[in-house]
């Protein structure tokens, strides 16, 4: 009888452990970044830190390389609550016009400027805007300063983009900007861009260096023009499932996402520094652009933004005031 009681107690304990494991909350975190991308590095660092702090109460599981869909598809899944977190960037300009602030060329001077803008402007302005659209931002990381690659010619002045078929992210203002430079921009999911460049359906694309490298665009592009034309943040975004998470889990996720903000900027800077020579070694021809010519060619897009986006002129002024 004593043996039977021991066996039963062990069985109950095993069932209890199994139930506890079954009850552990799994937090699905999707992004479009490939292996070696800044998205992968930051998402994995976030998962590592959060999981240490959650101690089995919940587990963040990351899914890169568009495994959970394109940015657009993941935005929809967040609203449905079928995924918990994603890391969109430029596509947020299609969610609300205020996010188009980061479609403005040469707006952000450097990462120190960005950190001030993030802390003194973005949390006040963009967080409530996201909530109005049934999302919640819990941190602002980095996509990076964007550069132009193509297979036609080096890009030095805006006129060099004339007629070039250029893949862009899905965003009205990015398309508008490159049209004003004379290019033929076409929005396309990042996961489709490599084949489009490889087959010649697109002549070029624009992305931060680390995205260019992690997507292997250097294998199918001849020219890299260091334009730094736009700085793109990445937003750690939650959706419908957020309020279903235990309060303590939410607190840990917010704390960790904000801690990783500094890590994202440090990693982005380090990757920018190392990747230009990597691109040259891969056979790309690298050149600097005439920044003054691009700034001059961008005046129209600023005027349009100030006129069409509610509060746009004030937003631009606040960002400008934080330059050093």
Secondary structure, DSSP 8 states (H G I E B T S, - for coil): -HHHHHHHHHHHHHHHHHHHHHHSEEEEEE----TT-HHHHHHHHHHHHHHHHHTTSEEEEEE-TTTT--HHHHHHHHHHTSSSEEEE-GGGGGT-GGGGGGGSTT---SHHHHHHHIIIIIHHHHHHHHHHTT-EEEEEEEEEEEEEEESS----SGGGGTT-EEEE-S-HHHHHHHHHHT-EEEE--HHHHHHHHHHTS-SEEEEEHHHHHHTTGGGT--EEEE----EEEEEEEE-TTGGGS-HHHHHHHHHHHHHHHHHHHHHHHHHHHHHHHHHHHTT-EEEE--HHHHHHTTHHHHHHHHHHSTTHHHHHHHHHHT--
